[in-house]
Amino acid sequence: QVQLMESGGGLVQPGGSLRLSCAASGNMFGIYTMGWSRQAPGKQRDLVATFSRGGGVSYGDSVKGRFFISRDNPKNTVYLQMNSLKPEDAAVYYCHGIVFSSDSTSRTCWGQGTQVTVSS
């Protein structure tokens, strides 16, 4: 079983910064295209940032220039540095990735989410 465990969420004032972490663990051959999505109450889940299979990075339009994704491959960990936070960034942030098993099958796995609240 594979687990994606997020951490680093919390309450921050507008203009502040937070750094989210997500570590993948469990029985897997590897995990790829890790990224972050978010969902605010009453809204759909939107992509925030993700690595592509080719190693490139994609960001949602609303976070470009403020959020930055990075990764530590040996640790199967992905990070999201969030700067200049706005109230509209408040949401539950979910980590995700495509997990490959030793039998060459793959599936998308999601973490349980971490709450980010932006408020003064």
N, C-alpha and C positions, 0 to 999 in steps of 0.2 A: 504494500500500500504506500502511496506517495502522499506526502503532506506538504503544503505550501503555507508557511507561517509568516504572517505580516506582523510588523511592529513599528512603533514610532508615531502613531497617530496621537491626537490630543487636541487641546484648545490652544489657539494662537490668535493674537490680535491682527487685524488687517495690516498688511505691510510686512508681517513677520514671515519667518521661515520654519519649515519642518523637513525632516529627512525620514522617509519611510524605508524600511528594509523588508525583504522577503527572502526567506531561506527555504529551499526545497530539500526534502529528505525522504528516505524510504527506498524501496526496492525499484530501481530504475537503471536503465542503461545510460540515459542522459536526458537532459531537459533543455529545450531550445525555444527561441523566440519568446523569451520571457518579457512580460510587460505589465502595465497597470491600466486598469479601467476604474471608473467611479460611477456611483449612482446616488443621486440626491433624492429625497422623499418625493414621490409622485412623478419622477422623471425616469427616462430610460437609462440603461447603463451605457456609458460612453467611453470610448477609448481615450486614454490620457497620453500614454507613451508606450512604445514597444520596440524591441529589436526585431529586425527581419531575419530571414534565414541567411541572407547574404551578409549579415553583420551591420546593415544600416539601421538607422533609427527613424521612427516616425512619431510625431507629436500631434495631438489634437490642436486645432487652430486656437482655441481659447487659452492654451497654456504655453504656446511657443514663445521662447525668449525668457520665460519665467521658471519653467520646470525642466529638469535635466535628469535623464535616466543613465544609470551606469550599472556595471555588473562585475562580479568576481567569479569567474568561471570555475576555478577549482573548488570554490565553496558553494557553487550552485545558488548564488545569491544575487539578487537584483535590488538596486536602490532607486529611490526617486527623491531628488532634491527639489523642494518646492520653495520658491522665493516670491516675494511680493504678493503674498496671499491675499485673496479678495473674499468677501463674504460668499460670493457665488462659487467659490472653490469648495465650500463645505459639502461633504458627502462621505459615504462609505467608500473607501478605496480598496480595490481588490487586485491582488496579484494573480497572474496566470502564466501558463507556459504549456508547451507541447512536450509531453513525456513520452520517451521511447523506451520500450521494454526490450529484453534480450531476445525475444521472439520476433522482433522487427515491427511489432504493432505499436501504434501511437494513439494518444488521446490527449485532449485538452484538460488540464487540471486547474482548479481555482482555489484560492485561499478563502478563508472565512471572512475576511475584510477587517479593516481598521478604520475607526471613525476619525474624521478630521472636521473640526469645528473652527470656524473663523468668525470671531466676534469680539467686540470691544466691551 
